[in-house]
Amino acid sequence: MTGTEPVNLAGILLIDKPEGPTSMRAVERVRRAAGGVRCGHAGTLDPLATGLLVIALGPFTRMLESLMGGAKRYETVIDLTAFTTTDDREGEPTRVHPPRPPTEAEIERALEAFRGSIMQAPPAFSAVKIGGRRAYDLARRNLARPEQEPAPAPAPRGAFVHELLMRDYRWPLLALDIHCAKGFYVRSLARDLGRALRTGGHCRTIRRTFSAPFSIADAIPLDSLPGSITQSSLIQLPAPPGSA
């Protein structure tokens, strides 16, 4: 593709996002490689999270809302020694010293409460809106001005967990596999599980491996993105409404 050719790319690109860049930074890299075509992603990954980022190009950006609604799969490693302000290892820790580590049986019993339909409060540092403002803006204000009345925290909301499996446990690290519906927060699970176990709980790592109907197996590492994306690089779905 040369600089004189029209930009008319249309389709889906699957990116394997590394730790560090935001989801929007990854989208910007794709937009540049696509010659400036309109792009958007179907579900944010935090900077410390890795894995599948579904990016729509051109008229397929009209499908983003429906693409966001699919089931997701995550792998996470939870550190049970501390809670943090962000519910991941980026935040300030509050150490917890339980009298003894929980057993696998105790963890399995606690996990049962997080399967199926649950109520879950999003992390304080999240993009949900509270009174028209992002929760992370309010959380930063609370930290910067502790003398003021604290801004409200995100309210609990419904979520659904299809499957929640313990993959490995070696105190203090617990590895879980999660199959969930849209709107589930892995960081909230780490926090709430820690409370249930009377330990700490924050995410050491988070990796998204599936966002229906797409798999991480078909994704391109962000650092391997070619300098110029062509139509042959994109996944084709039925044309979105209004694209004719």
Secondary structure per residue as TSV (DSSP state, phi and psi in degrees):
chain	resnum	aa	ss	phi	psi
A	1	M	-	360.0	125.4
A	2	T	-	-100.4	172.4
A	3	G	T	-69.5	-12.9
A	4	T	T	-95.1	-10.6
A	5	E	S	-81.3	145.6
A	6	P	-	-68.1	147.6
A	7	V	-	-89.8	109.6
A	8	N	-	-136.9	30.6
A	9	L	-	-66.2	142.7
A	10	A	-	-151.0	123.8
A	11	G	E	158.1	-162.5
A	12	I	E	-120.4	135.0
A	13	L	E	-120.4	131.1
A	14	L	E	-102.2	123.5
A	15	I	E	-115.6	138.3
A	16	D	E	-96.3	100.3
A	17	K	E	-79.6	131.5
A	18	P	-	-83.7	175.0
A	19	E	S	-64.2	144.7
A	20	G	S	117.8	-72.3
A	21	P	S	-70.8	149.9
A	22	T	-	-74.5	166.3
A	23	S	H	-62.3	-38.7
A	24	M	H	-68.6	-32.8
A	25	R	H	-64.5	-39.3
A	26	A	H	-64.0	-41.3
A	27	V	H	-61.7	-40.3
A	28	E	H	-62.9	-38.4
A	29	R	H	-64.3	-40.8
A	30	V	H	-65.0	-42.6
A	31	R	H	-60.2	-42.6
A	32	R	H	-64.0	-43.1
A	33	A	H	-69.4	-19.5
A	34	A	T	-96.8	12.2
A	35	G	T	75.0	22.0
A	36	G	T	92.7	6.8
A	37	V	-	-64.1	151.9
A	38	R	-	-62.2	134.0
A	39	C	E	-138.2	156.0
A	40	G	E	-161.2	158.9
A	41	H	E	-109.7	155.1
A	42	A	S	-105.5	63.4
A	43	G	S	121.0	116.9
A	44	T	-	-70.9	142.3
A	45	L	-	-112.3	132.4
A	46	D	-	-60.6	157.8
A	47	P	T	-54.3	-36.1
A	48	L	T	-81.8	-9.8
A	49	A	-	-87.3	151.7
A	50	T	E	-123.2	172.1
A	51	G	E	111.6	-153.8
A	52	L	E	-71.2	120.5
A	53	L	E	-121.5	115.4
A	54	V	E	-89.1	119.4
A	55	I	E	-117.6	127.2
A	56	A	E	-100.2	141.4
A	57	L	E	-121.0	143.9
A	58	G	G	62.8	-138.8
A	59	P	G	-62.8	-16.7
A	60	F	G	-71.5	-10.3
A	61	T	G	-63.4	-18.6
A	62	R	G	-68.8	-14.9
A	63	M	G	-94.3	0.3
A	64	L	H	-58.1	-42.5
A	65	E	H	-61.3	-43.5
A	66	S	H	-70.3	-35.2
A	67	L	H	-66.7	-33.1
A	68	M	H	-66.9	-21.6
A	69	G	T	-80.7	-4.6
A	70	G	S	-77.3	164.4
A	71	A	-	-66.6	155.3
A	72	K	E	-127.5	155.0
A	73	R	E	-127.0	136.4
A	74	Y	E	-132.1	152.2
A	75	E	E	-116.6	132.8
A	76	T	E	-138.8	150.3
A	77	V	E	-115.9	121.0
A	78	I	E	-104.3	131.9
A	79	D	E	-94.3	118.2
A	80	L	T	-91.1	8.8
A	81	T	T	-89.8	-12.9
A	82	A	E	-159.3	150.2
A	83	F	E	-91.6	157.0
A	84	T	E	-134.9	163.6
A	85	T	T	-64.9	-25.5
A	86	T	T	-107.5	-1.8
A	87	D	S	65.5	16.8
A	88	D	B	-141.0	-177.5
A	89	R	T	-75.1	-2.5
A	90	E	T	-78.5	-23.3
A	91	G	S	-86.9	172.8
A	92	E	-	-73.5	128.7
A	93	P	E	-86.7	149.3
A	94	T	E	-119.0	108.5
A	95	R	E	-72.5	144.5
A	96	V	-	-124.8	135.6
A	97	H	-	-122.3	85.4
A	98	P	-	-67.1	153.4
A	99	P	S	-61.6	-26.7
A	100	R	S	-158.4	154.4
A	101	P	-	-67.0	144.7
A	102	P	-	-67.2	151.5
A	103	T	-	-83.9	166.6
A	104	E	H	-60.0	-39.1
A	105	A	H	-63.6	-40.2
A	106	E	H	-66.6	-39.1
A	107	I	H	-65.0	-43.4
A	108	E	H	-61.7	-39.8
A	109	R	H	-64.6	-39.4
A	110	A	H	-67.7	-37.6
A	111	L	H	-63.0	-28.4
A	112	E	H	-58.6	-32.0
A	113	A	T	-72.2	-10.9
A	114	F	T	-107.8	14.3
A	115	R	S	-103.7	150.3
A	116	G	E	78.7	-148.5
A	117	S	E	-78.9	124.8
A	118	I	E	-135.1	164.1
A	119	M	E	-105.1	136.0
A	120	Q	E	-145.1	127.4
A	121	A	-	-85.6	126.4
A	122	P	-	-59.2	157.1
A	123	P	-	-58.8	150.2
A	124	A	S	-58.3	-38.3
A	125	F	S	-94.5	82.6
A	126	S	S	-146.1	172.4
A	127	A	S	-91.1	3.1
A	128	V	-	-62.7	153.5
A	129	K	E	-100.1	138.8
A	130	I	E	-126.1	110.8
A	131	G	T	59.3	35.1
A	132	G	T	86.5	-1.9
A	133	R	E	-117.8	148.9
A	134	R	E	-67.5	140.4
A	135	A	H	-59.3	-37.4
A	136	Y	H	-67.0	-29.6
A	137	D	H	-67.2	-41.9
A	138	L	H	-67.3	-38.6
A	139	A	H	-64.4	-40.9
A	140	R	H	-64.3	-38.0
A	141	R	H	-63.5	-41.0
A	142	N	H	-60.2	-40.2
A	143	L	H	-70.6	-38.1
A	144	A	H	-76.0	-27.9
A	145	R	-	-130.9	68.8
A	146	P	T	-65.7	-17.5
A	147	E	T	-75.1	-18.7
A	148	Q	S	-85.0	162.0
A	149	E	-	-62.4	128.3
A	150	P	-	-65.6	143.6
A	151	A	-	-69.5	153.7
A	152	P	-	-65.3	147.4
A	153	A	-	-85.5	160.7
A	154	P	-	-57.7	137.8
A	155	A	-	-79.6	149.0
A	156	P	-	-59.0	147.5
A	157	R	E	-141.7	162.4
A	158	G	E	-71.4	145.2
A	159	A	E	-145.6	163.9
A	160	F	E	-135.3	131.4
A	161	V	E	-116.5	113.5
A	162	H	E	-72.5	-40.2
A	163	E	E	-153.2	139.6
A	164	L	E	-143.1	108.6
A	165	L	E	-120.6	138.5
A	166	M	E	-82.3	115.6
A	167	R	E	-90.9	-33.5
A	168	D	E	-163.6	148.8
A	169	Y	E	-146.9	115.6
A	170	R	E	-139.4	101.2
A	171	W	T	-43.8	131.9
A	172	P	T	-99.1	17.1
A	173	L	E	-103.4	130.5
A	174	L	E	-121.3	121.2
A	175	A	E	-101.1	128.5
A	176	L	E	-126.1	149.2
A	177	D	E	-110.1	132.2
A	178	I	E	-127.2	131.6
A	179	H	E	-120.6	114.1
A	180	C	E	-139.7	167.7
A	181	A	-	-89.0	172.9
A	182	K	T	-55.0	144.1
A	183	G	T	91.7	1.5
A	184	F	-	-85.6	138.8
A	185	Y	-	-110.6	117.8
A	186	V	H	-64.9	-39.1
A	187	R	H	-63.1	-36.5
A	188	S	H	-65.7	-37.5
A	189	L	H	-59.4	-45.4
A	190	A	H	-59.2	-45.2
A	191	R	H	-63.8	-48.6
A	192	D	H	-71.0	-34.7
A	193	L	H	-65.9	-39.8
A	194	G	H	-60.4	-40.5
A	195	R	H	-64.6	-40.9
A	196	A	H	-65.3	-34.2
A	197	L	H	-87.3	-9.0
A	198	R	T	61.1	36.8
A	199	T	S	-117.6	-164.0
A	200	G	-	-87.9	-175.3
A	201	G	-	-176.0	108.6
A	202	H	E	-149.0	155.9
A	203	C	E	-78.7	123.4
A	204	R	E	-80.5	-42.1
A	205	T	E	-142.4	153.0
A	206	I	E	-139.4	132.1
A	207	R	E	-136.6	125.6
A	208	R	E	-91.6	125.8
A	209	T	E	-111.7	-10.6
A	210	F	E	-156.0	137.6
A	211	S	E	-142.5	101.8
A	212	A	T	-48.2	129.7
A	213	P	T	-101.5	25.5
A	214	F	E	-106.8	148.2
A	215	S	E	-118.3	150.0
A	216	I	G	-61.1	-23.6
A	217	A	G	-61.0	-23.4
A	218	D	G	-101.7	7.5
A	219	A	-	-89.2	154.5
A	220	I	E	-100.1	127.1
A	221	P	E	-56.0	136.2
A	222	L	G	-55.4	-38.3
A	223	D	G	-72.0	-11.6
A	224	S	G	-101.5	7.6
A	225	L	-	-61.0	128.3
A	226	P	-	-66.7	158.1
A	227	G	S	-67.1	-22.5
A	228	S	S	-138.5	116.6
A	229	I	-	-84.3	135.8
A	230	T	-	-113.2	167.6
A	231	Q	G	-60.3	-32.1
A	232	S	G	-67.4	-16.4
A	233	S	G	-80.7	-11.3
A	234	L	S	-100.8	148.5
A	235	I	B	-82.5	135.1
A	236	Q	-	-102.7	131.0
A	237	L	-	-118.4	169.5
A	238	P	S	-51.0	138.0
A	239	A	-	-56.5	135.2
A	240	P	-	-67.7	155.9
A	241	P	T	-57.9	139.7
A	242	G	T	80.1	10.1
A	243	S	-	-92.6	-8.3
A	244	A	-	-69.0	360.0
